[in-house]
Amino acid sequence: MKIELLSFVFGIIITLATVVIFERIYGKLFGNKRLRELEREIVRMRRIVQKKDELIKKSLRDMKEKEEKYDEQDQ
């Protein structure tokens, strides 16, 4: 009886591990619509943040150039 119980517990653990692995690997292909939507949102948000960072860098460069230009005119 002890071996049967042990085999049953190991069977449950292996089955759960297999389900988790298949969900991770094949979940993106066969379903899990919410996960795909969230991944698309992450990509979109990263693009927005990258564009914002580029605009900030550009504005800082422009401000620096204007400041240097005004400094040259004052001298």
C-alpha positions as CSV (number, residue, x, y, z in Angstrom):
1,M,0.0,0.0,0.0
2,K,2.9,2.4,0.8
3,I,4.3,1.9,-2.7
4,E,0.9,2.6,-4.3
5,L,0.5,5.8,-2.4
6,L,4.1,6.9,-3.3
7,S,3.5,6.1,-7.0
8,F,0.2,8.0,-6.9
9,V,2.0,11.1,-5.4
10,F,4.8,11.0,-7.9
11,G,2.2,10.6,-10.7
12,I,0.4,13.7,-9.6
13,I,3.6,15.7,-9.3
14,I,4.8,14.6,-12.8
15,T,1.4,15.4,-14.3
16,L,1.4,18.9,-12.8
17,A,4.9,19.5,-14.0
18,T,4.0,18.4,-17.5
19,V,0.9,20.6,-17.6
20,V,2.9,23.6,-16.5
21,I,5.6,22.9,-19.1
22,F,3.1,22.5,-21.9
23,E,1.2,25.6,-20.9
24,R,4.4,27.6,-21.0
25,I,5.6,26.2,-24.3
26,Y,2.3,25.8,-26.2
27,G,0.1,28.3,-24.4
28,K,1.2,31.1,-26.6
29,L,0.4,29.1,-29.7
30,F,-2.9,27.6,-28.8
31,G,-4.6,30.1,-26.6
32,N,-4.0,32.3,-23.6
33,K,-5.4,35.3,-25.3
34,R,-5.0,37.5,-22.3
35,L,-1.2,36.7,-22.1
36,R,-0.8,37.6,-25.8
37,E,-2.7,40.9,-25.3
38,L,-0.5,41.8,-22.4
39,E,2.7,41.0,-24.3
40,R,1.5,43.3,-27.2
41,E,0.8,46.0,-24.6
42,I,4.3,45.6,-23.2
43,V,5.9,46.0,-26.6
44,R,3.8,49.1,-27.3
45,M,4.6,50.7,-24.0
46,R,8.4,50.0,-24.5
47,R,8.2,51.8,-27.9
48,I,6.4,54.8,-26.3
49,V,9.0,55.0,-23.6
50,Q,11.9,54.8,-26.1
51,K,10.3,57.5,-28.3
52,K,9.9,59.7,-25.2
53,D,13.5,59.2,-24.2
54,E,14.6,60.1,-27.7
55,L,12.6,63.3,-27.6
56,I,14.0,64.2,-24.2
57,K,17.5,63.7,-25.4
58,K,16.8,65.8,-28.5
59,S,15.3,68.6,-26.5
60,L,18.3,68.6,-24.1
61,R,20.7,68.7,-27.1
62,D,18.8,71.7,-28.6
63,M,18.8,73.5,-25.3
64,K,22.5,73.0,-24.9
65,E,23.1,74.2,-28.5
66,K,21.0,77.3,-27.9
67,E,22.8,78.0,-24.6
68,E,26.2,77.8,-26.3
69,K,25.0,80.0,-29.1
70,Y,23.8,82.7,-26.7
71,D,27.0,82.4,-24.7
72,E,29.0,83.1,-27.9
73,Q,26.9,86.1,-28.8
74,D,27.3,87.6,-25.3
75,Q,31.1,87.5,-25.6
